[in-house]
């Protein structure tokens, strides 16, 4: 594969990770603010699907295209901005993987509340707070990786 094709695929993957992450966060927060288990169950179902189809696919493709791109450009993987990007990618994964499980649980708890006509349980609200908190370091790390990819600082 040529360098330009790898670069294109890598940038598309980064855009998908950034865009899907921001979109998912926005829709989950807005639906949660409604307090309506029907709406939350519906939105959370879409969020889980989007994370599975888009985010997971991009998350697998990014390190592959990134490694091939680094080799093509002659950048060492374990030095400088590339190494920091890889470390931040691990940070993103460490926060994203639990978030996926939490989103599934939030969806299931909202569906149960919807189906029984009850309010969202305390467990839902506790999990939502963890989900919300985990988004900040993950999203911050994605932003840092994007900056590193664009600036390629020399240290």
N, C-alpha and C positions, 0 to 999 in steps of 0.2 A: 504494500500500500504506500502511496506517496505521502510525503509529509503534509501536504495541503489537505488531503482527504482525512488523514488522522486528526489534524487540527480542527477541521470542520466537524467531524464526529464528536470530538472531545468538547468543543464549544456547545454543540447541540445538547450533549449530555449534561453539561453544567447548567445550561439554561433550563432544562427539564427539572433537574434537582432543585434549583433555586425557585423556579416558577411553581412547581407542584407543591413544594414546601410552603411557600408563601400563601398559595391558594388554599391549601388544606387548612393551614392555621387560621386564615381569615374566616372560612366557612364554619369551622368548628367553633370558633369564638363567638361568631354572630348567632349561630343556632343555639349554643349553650346559654347565651344571654336571654333567649326567649323563655327558657325554663320549660318548654313544651316537649314532653317525651316523644310525641309523634314526629315533630320536626327534627329533633335531635337524632332520633333513630334513623330517619330517612337520610339526613345529611351524613351522619356517621357511617352509614352503609356505603354511600358514595365515596366518602373519604377512604375507607378501607379498600375499596375497589381501586381507586386512583393510586393509592400507595402501592398496591400490588402490581398494577399494570405499568405505571409510569415510573414511580420513584425506585422501586426494586430493580426494574430493568436498567435504568440509568445508573443506579448504584453498582450494578455488576459490570456494566460497560465502561464506566469511568476509569477504574484502575487498569483495565486492559488497554484502552486507547491512550491513557496517560503514560503507561510504561512504554508502549510502542512509540509514542510521540517523543518521549525523553530520549530513548535510544536513537531515534531518527535524527534528533537535534544534537546528540552528543552530550546531553545533560546527565551527570551522575545522579542516580536515584537516591543515594544516601548522603547527599551533601547539599548544603545551601537551601534555597527556596523550595526545591523539589522535595527534600527530606522533610521540611517543615510542613509542606502541603500534605504529604503522606501521613504525618503525625496528626494533623488536624482532621484528616479524613477518618482516621481511627476514632478520634473524639466524636465526630459526627455520627459514626456508626454506633458508638457506645451509648449515645443518647437516642438515636433513631430506632434501634431495635426494640428497646423497651416501649417506646412511644407507639410502635405498631401494635404490640400486644395490648397496650392500654387502650388504643383506639378500638380494637376489637371488643374489649371488655366494656368500654363506654357504650358502644353500639348495642351490645347484648343487654346491658342493664337498662338502656333507654327503651329497647324493644319490649323487655319484660314489664317495665312501668307502663308503656303504651298499651300492651295487651291486657293488663290487669286494671287499668284505669287509675293506678296509684301514682303518687309523686315519685320523683327520682329518689333513690335511696341515698343515704349518707355515703355509702361506698362509692357511688357515682361521683359525688362532689369531691371526695378525697382524691380519687384517681384523676379527675379533671385537673385539680390543682397540680398534681405531679406532672401530668401531660403538659400543662401550660408552662411550668417551670423548666422542664427539659427542653422546651423549644428554644429558649434563649441561648444556651451555650451551643446547641446544634446549629442554629441559624447564624449565630455570630461566627462560628468556625467556617461555615459555608462562605460567608462574606469575606473572611480572611483568605480563604483558599482562592476565591475569585480575584482578590487583589493581588495575591502572589502570582497567579497565572498571568495577569495582565502586566504587572510591574517587573516581575522577575528580578528582584533586588539582589545585588551582589554583596555578600557578607564576608 
